[in-house]
Amino acid sequence: MPGIDKLPIEETLEDSPQTRSLLGVFEEDAAAISSYIHQLYQAMRRIYDAQNELSAATHLTSKLLKEYEKQLSSCHAVLSTQLADAMMFPITQFKERDLKEILTLKEVFQIASNDHDTAINRYSRLSKRRENEKVKYEVTEDVYTSKKKQHQTMMHYFCALNTLQYKKKIAMLEPLLGYMQAQISFFKMGSENLTEQLEEFLTNIGTSVQNVRREMDSEVETMQQTIEDLEVASDPLYLPDPDTTKFPVHRNLTRKAGYLNARNKTGLVSSSWDRQFYFTQGGNLMSQARGDVAGGLVMDIDNCSVMAVDCEDRRYCFQITSFDGKKSSILQAESKKDYEEWICTINNISKQIYLSENPEEIAARVNQSALEAVTPSPSFQQRHESMRPTIQSRPPTARTNSSGSLGSESAALSALSLDSLVAPDTPIQFDIISPVSEDQPGQAKASGQSGRRTNPFGDSGGKKSETEDSILHQLFIVRFLGSMEVKSDESPDVVYETMRQILAARAIHNIFRMTESHLLVSCDCLKLIDPQTQVTRLRFPLPSIVLYATHQENKRLFGFVLRSSGGRAESHTTSVCYIFESNNEGEKICDSVGLAKQIAFHAELDRRASEKQKEIDKVKEKQQKELSKQKQIEKDLEEQSRLIAASSRPIQSSGEGQFVVLSSSQSEDSDLGEDGKKKRESEA
C-alpha cells in the first residue's frame, strides 16, 4: 500500500505559515471527505430503505404463498439485518463520530490560536521603562497557558487529521464490503452461481481493510507517544522568554524563520504593529501572513545594517536598513534569544557568508576570529612581553633561536606593528561623550553647550553661529560605532585596526545598539547633531583632525583620528580614533572632510597674508607719522629762528643815547654766540 501523507506534529510549536498552509490542505480534504460520505450515506440509506421495503413486501407476499412463507421472509430479513450491520453502521459511525470530532477539534484549535495571539500581543506591549512585576507575571502566565493549550490542541488536531486519512478508506470500503457480502449471503441462500474468484476478491478486500486498520492503530500509537515526548520537551518553550542558559543563542546561523511584530506607520505620529511570519531566503528577507500561499519580499539584506533600537517602549526591537539607506524596517522579537539570533543572522547574511559552501562553518570561524581579535591569547601576551624590552640588546644568535621559523617571526612582527598602532588593552567607548579639555576653555565651552539647539544650516535666529560664515556645509546621516585611544596617527592602518577591534568587540559582547546622528561638515569643525532635537552632541575642531579614512572593503565604514592635549602638560598629546557607519557614503564624507581642510588651509594662508599686509601698513603708517612729526619740528625750529632774528635787530639799529635792556636769556644767547643759539634751539 502506498504511503499516506501526514501532518508533521513536530512543527506544531513553530506554527509557521507553511504548516498552516499544509493544515489547510488537510482541512479541505476533510471537508471533501465529509461531503462525499454524506452523499454516500444518502445513497446507502436509500438502498437500506429499499431493502426494508422489499423485505416488508416479501413478507406480505409470503403470507399469500403459504409454502414459501418461512424461506422468503427469513432471507430478506437476514439481508436487511446484514445491510444494517455491515453497511449502515460503519458509515453512520464515521459520519456522526469521526467527522464531528474533526469539526469540534477545529473549533477548539481556532479558539486556542486566537487566545495565544491575544496573549502574545499583550506581552509585546509590556513597558520596558515602567515594569510592573505583578502585571508581567500575569501576562507571562497567560502566554504560557495559551501557548501550551494551542500546542496541545494543535497536536491532537493534527493527530485526528492524520487518522482521518486512514479512516476515510475504511469508511468507504467497509460499507461497500458489507453491502456486497450481504448481497452474496443473500444470493448464497438460493443461488449456485457464486464463483471462487469473487470470493477470493472479497477476501482480499477484507484483508486489506484489516491491514489498514492495523496500520492505523500502529500510527496512532506512534503519534500518541510523539505527542507525549513533545509535551515534555516543549514545556520550557511555552514561556515567551525562555532561559538563555538552557537554550543558548546560535550566532552562526545564515537562515532564520519565526514570528515578528512589524511596525507600520499609520500617520504622522501614530503607528500599528502587525504580527507576521518572517524568514530569510538567500540574501532576501521575506514575510508571510496567515492564509497566504507564499511569502513576499520585504527587503534585500545584502550589505545591510542592523542595530537595536528603542521604539515605543517595547522590548527586543531592532531596525534593518538597506545598503542604500532608502528603506528600513523596525521589527520586534518575542524573546531575547530570538532577538539576538535575528540580529546575528542578518549580520551574517549581510556579509554574504551564505554564498559559501559551508556558511555556518565560515560564520563560526569569523566569530571565533573576532573573539581572538579582542581577547589576546596568553601565548601572544608572553611573546609580546618577552620581545619588547630586549629586542635591541639581544644578540643575533639568540634572535635566531627565538624565531624558530619564518612564519612565527612574521607573526611576531605583525603583532608588534599592530601593537604600535593600538594597545591590546585599550578600553573602547561605545557611547557618545563630549570631551572637556582643560587647556582649551573656549573649545570646552563650545563642546559642552549641548543644551543649545543648533541649526545645521547656519540660521541661529539673531545670533551668528560659529559656522554661519563657513563656505562648506554638508550634512550626512551616520551611526556611532565606538572610539578608542591610539598610539599613532601617521598611517591609515591605525583607522583600519581600530575598525577591526571595535567591530569585533561589538560582535563578542552583543552590542548592537548604535546612536544615529547628523554629521555636519564645515570649514572649521565637524559636528554631531541630534536628528530630532537639533542639539549638538559633539564638536570636533577641524585642525585637530589629523587622519581620516574609509574601510577598504566596506565603504559604509569610515573613521578619523582626533589629536588633542592630554592634560595640563602641554607637551603631552593624545590621539583618539572615532569610527562611524554611514549609508554607503564613507568615501563621500572623507572627501568632504578633505575639501573642508583644504578650504580651511587656504583661508588660513589668506588670513596670514592679510595679517602680514596689515603689519606692513602699520609700519608704513608709523613711519609716515614719524616723518610728519620731524617736519613739524623743523618747521617750529625755523619759526623760532625767525623770532630770535627779529628780536636781535633793534639792538643793532638803536642810536646813541638809547639803550635796550635784554633779559638774562637773551644776554646769555648773545654771549654764547651762534653755537649757543643752535644748541638752545636744539634743546627747545
Secondary structure, 3 states (H helix, E strand, C coil): CCCCCCCCHHHCCCCCHHHHHHHHHHHHHHHHHHHHHHHHHHHHHHHHHHHHHHHHHHHHHHHHCHHHHHHHHHHHHHHHHHHHHHHHHHHHHHHHHHHHHHHHHHHHHHHHHHHHHHHHHHHHCCCCCCCCHHHHHHHHHHHHHHHHHHHHHHHHHHHHHHHHHHHHHHHHHHHHHHHHHHHHHHHHHHCCCCCHHHHHHHHHHHHHHHHHHHHHHHHHHHHHHHHHHHHHHHHHHHCCCCCCCCCCCCCCCCCCEEEEEEEEECCCCCEEEEEEEEEEECCEEEEECCCCCCCEEEEECCCCEEEECCCCCCCCEEEEECCCCCCEEEEECCCHHHHHHHHHHHHHHHCCHHHCCCHHHHHHHHHHHHHHHHCCCHHHHHHHHHHCCCCCCCCHHHHHHHHCCHHHHHHHHHHHHHHHHCCCCCCCECCCCCCCCCCCHHHHHHHHCCCCECCCCCCCCCCCCCCCCCCCCEEEEEEEEEEEEECCCCCCHHHHHHHHHHHHHHHHCCCCECEEEEEEECCCEEEEECCCCCEEEEEEEHHHEEEEEECCCCCCEEEEEEEEECCCCCCCEEEEEEEEEECCCHHHHHHHHHHHHHHHHHHHHHHHHHHHHHHHHHHHHHHHHHHHHHHHHHHHHHHHHHHHHHHHHHHHHCCCCCCCCCCHHHHHHHHHHHHHHHHHHHHC
